[in-house]
Amino acid sequence: FLIDPEGNLVKAYLAVETSRHSQEIIADLKKLTAERKL
């Protein structure tokens, strides 16, 4: 799960395989971080 600093669920990742999904998760985290800096 990706949860923002306010405790809101941003995205749920189901059946994650780190070897296949790590880049997607990192991209989503970077996007959330960038949105918070605006």
C-alpha positions as CSV (number, residue, x, y, z in Angstrom):
1,F,0.0,0.0,0.0
2,L,1.1,3.6,-0.7
3,I,-0.1,5.9,2.0
4,D,0.4,9.7,2.1
5,P,1.5,11.6,5.1
6,E,-2.1,12.4,6.1
7,G,-2.8,8.7,6.3
8,N,-4.8,8.4,3.1
9,L,-4.5,5.4,0.9
10,V,-3.0,6.5,-2.4
11,K,-2.6,3.2,-4.2
12,A,-3.0,-0.5,-3.3
13,Y,-0.6,-2.9,-4.9
14,L,-1.9,-6.5,-4.9
15,A,0.1,-9.6,-5.6
16,V,3.4,-7.6,-5.9
17,E,6.5,-9.2,-7.2
18,T,9.4,-7.0,-6.3
19,S,11.4,-8.1,-9.3
20,R,8.6,-7.0,-11.6
21,H,6.8,-4.1,-9.8
22,S,9.6,-2.2,-8.0
23,Q,10.0,0.4,-10.8
24,E,6.2,1.1,-10.8
25,I,6.2,1.5,-7.0
26,I,9.3,3.8,-7.1
27,A,7.7,6.0,-9.8
28,D,4.4,6.3,-7.8
29,L,6.3,7.3,-4.7
30,K,8.3,9.9,-6.6
31,K,5.1,11.3,-8.1
32,L,3.5,11.5,-4.6
33,T,6.6,13.2,-3.3
34,A,6.8,15.7,-6.1
35,E,3.1,16.6,-5.7
36,R,3.7,17.4,-2.0
37,K,6.4,19.9,-2.9
38,L,4.1,22.0,-5.1
